[in-house]
Amino acid sequence: MIDIPPPRGNRWPRLPFNGAPLGVLMMERMGSENRPFIPGDTGNASTWTVPARYKVVPGLSVSRIFAPDAGEMLSTVVEAAKELAREGAQLITCQCGYSIQYQAAVRDAVDVPVFLSSLLLAPFLERMLPRGKALGIMVASKSVLTPDMLEAAGLPASLGRRVAIVGLEDTPAFAESWIRSVGRLDVKAVEKDVVDTAVALVNDRLDIGMLLLECGDLPPYAASVQSATGLPVFDYTSMVEFFIGGLVRKPFTGLI
């Protein structure tokens, strides 16, 4: 016997399909982009432990979200999130961590939880760290990450040396594939860029106690980063799967 939860209001919502609680906002792929979203990437449905539904935000590309006028895309992002919620998404996340700039508006526009950037994990992780330790954050482009974005994520400037941020914008393979959006994806080369950058950060800041990966294209390399640094590593999947764990609870079994 299947235990069906009660409907919303007085009737069941009319949905195109059921059983895909995770909604993911995606950016448009411009020109001749042909890089696959590999397992672990937010754009790969097999990354998640529950079925996902995807929604491309018209006009929102990598170059646009990196631009100073990215805020002009706010209403389009909000509308795409509303569509996901109407289709039955019970949680809305996205592909790019710089979507943190849309977090407040999207949260106010829908009636489901919204996690538009893994940067939302940063305050939680920072508070867990002991005195004398810092949180290392790896981002796609440090120059694009503004103080307003950090504030939106709950990271005030007063944290000072408790947070150390490093960007991947000057790496050869990652920047070519995911920032300049040219060429094919060389997974091994991107992995080397990510690991080398993490190791350099940890060697420069010996007080770093945890690492957080901001970009939705970085989770595939989290295990390699952890192996190279010996540190706990968190990312989009840590954030989303944390909520999924509360959304899909299973009875405990064991001995008494």
Salt bridges, closest charged atoms under 4 A:
GLU33 OE1 - ARG35 NH2 3.00
ASP69 OD1 - ARG64 NE 3.44
GLU72 OE1 - ARG64 NH2 3.37
GLU79 OE2 - ARG86 NH2 3.04
GLU83 OE1 - LYS55 NZ 3.33
GLU87 OE2 - LYS55 NZ 2.60
GLU126 OE2 - ARG162 NE 2.80
GLU191 OE1 - LYS188 NZ 3.89
ASP196 OD2 - LYS192 NZ 2.66
ASP207 OD2 - ARG205 NH2 2.86
